[in-house]
Amino acid sequence: GRPGKETGAYEICQSSNAARTTVAGESSQEGPVPRPTEELKESEDEASSRKLLEEVQRTFVNLDEARGRCYDPRALVEASHCLKLEFDVWQQNDAAEFATKLLDRLELSLKKWSPSHFKYLTHKFGLKTTKQKICKECGLKSNREGDLISIDCQVRNKSNIHEGISAMCEEELMDGENKVGCDRCNKKTNTVLRTAVSKLSDVLVLSLKRFDLDYNTFETVKINSRYEFEETLNMKQYTLEAKELLEAAQPQERKSETGSAMDLGGSDAGNEEDLDPLAALPDEDYEYRLAGVLVHAGVAQGGHYYSFVKDRTSGKWYRFDDEDVTPFDSNLIEQECFGGKMKKETKYPNGHVHTVESEQFANALLVFYEKVKPSDFNESDAEAKESSSDTAMEEEPKNTAPKPESSNGYEVFLPEVKKSNSTHSWQSFLLTDEFQSFVKELLDVCTNHTLSSEDSMDITPNSSPSPATPITEIESWRLNIINTSFSF
């Protein structure tokens, strides 16, 4: 980069004779060795995605191993150009958009270079939704499954996340002019459209749609209304299994309503089981616990991001605000994240109290939940599903070109982090009060020409005659110590 605007991003250029170099300890092979640039065949889009993956690895290795107070993420910001965000990477963008596009890009690179990690990432963050089309006349169901990374929760005219998720999963009746064609009836019929979650992820990301379009001014505004979320979340009622159980229980309920009085006088235990059709689904498989909150403070045109994160090991909460990481009391989540209006009272000496009510501009934008009982990740099952889905594509030729050897981020970036830690240790040592006092005392000794007998550097016994030391030698050691002190 230009002076003063260095980004830290770099690419290693391969020299003409580098292809013939060998690693120490290995014998050179006969014939020309293929150059790494020839083996690594990828498009510009794939190269930018790989660069982004490398910078994410570099960032997490530094966060895990570095001893410094913070890590400078300028190289990661520069690599984020491939995400094609709405605004430039050095300007404020929507955090939900960034998170979605970042995970999509990471999946693109991991699918090529590390399929096992790609499957784990999909298993950890990927959830599936099923859009159903149900004919009211013949009952034909048509399912269309889609992949999601986060669930968009409406904030306008909603008060909590349950209302936001219910808005995504609510049923819609298409009748009249809006009838939908049925494949079995061969005509347009009254149809019910609904959406349900068919697969839950271990990490559930809820995106609160606080940025919305004002249709009066046609400008993007931020909705700061109060929006509540709890420490625990049960997703059972929004799943496809729950909707099918409720749908199957409806005819039985109608039958029980028209039954005889003798039928109604059955055992209470059986009635309790029939009252809740969802009792067959264990709650622990759908229970989530709050793990983190991303907060945006400001307006739609600008602001500041910070987050509250729960430590998995200790269970304590911390506030991450740029380079400052401080403990946080989880009891203040409602005050810090829900938004809404706040009252500020001002007391005057005459006893009068003036109350001003204003909007709270700092509120939650992304909410992260972790599953209480995570599902087991079985890589062999994932490979079996992938192989079964690829049987229909056997006619396509497979790419048999050998892939270049790859390594994980720790092997590549750990030496860089260790060097940074060594530099940080030396700088921390040089800036300590003890070392500064030691250097100051050395300078005082060297600059004081009238030394007393106690402070003299002469260690010759008094009984022996004092050697005649030239003044030039005395000045030389003084000068050496002064130069060494100034160098530190």
Salt bridges, closest charged atoms under 4 A:
GLU42 OE2 - ARG50 NH2 2.85
ASP45 OD1 - ARG105 NH1 2.55
GLU46 OE1 - LYS112 NZ 3.26
GLU54 OE2 - ARG50 NH1 2.92
GLU55 OE2 - LYS51 NZ 3.31
GLU55 OE1 - ARG58 NE 3.11
ASP72 OD2 - ARG74 NE 2.72
GLU78 OE1 - HIS81 NE2 3.51
GLU97 OE2 - LYS101 NZ 2.95
GLU137 OE1 - LYS187 NZ 3.50
ASP147 OD1 - LYS128 NZ 2.65
GLU171 OE2 - ARG194 NH1 3.35
ASP202 OD2 - HIS123 NE2 3.28
ASP202 OD2 - LYS124 NZ 3.93
ASP212 OD2 - ARG156 NE 3.01
GLU228 OE2 - ARG226 NE 3.00
GLU247 OE1 - LYS141 NZ 2.96
GLU247 OE1 - ARG194 NH2 3.07
ASP283 OD1 - LYS236 NZ 2.43
GLU284 OE2 - LYS373 NZ 3.53
ASP285 OD1 - LYS373 NZ 3.74
ASP321 OD1 - HIS304 NE2 2.63
ASP321 OD2 - ARG319 NH2 3.42
ASP324 OD1 - ARG69 NH2 2.43
GLU334 OE2 - ARG226 NH2 2.56
GLU370 OE2 - ARG312 NH2 2.54
GLU383 OE2 - LYS119 NZ 3.76
GLU386 OE1 - LYS119 NZ 3.49
GLU416 OE1 - ARG58 NH1 2.77
GLU475 OE2 - HIS449 ND1 3.86
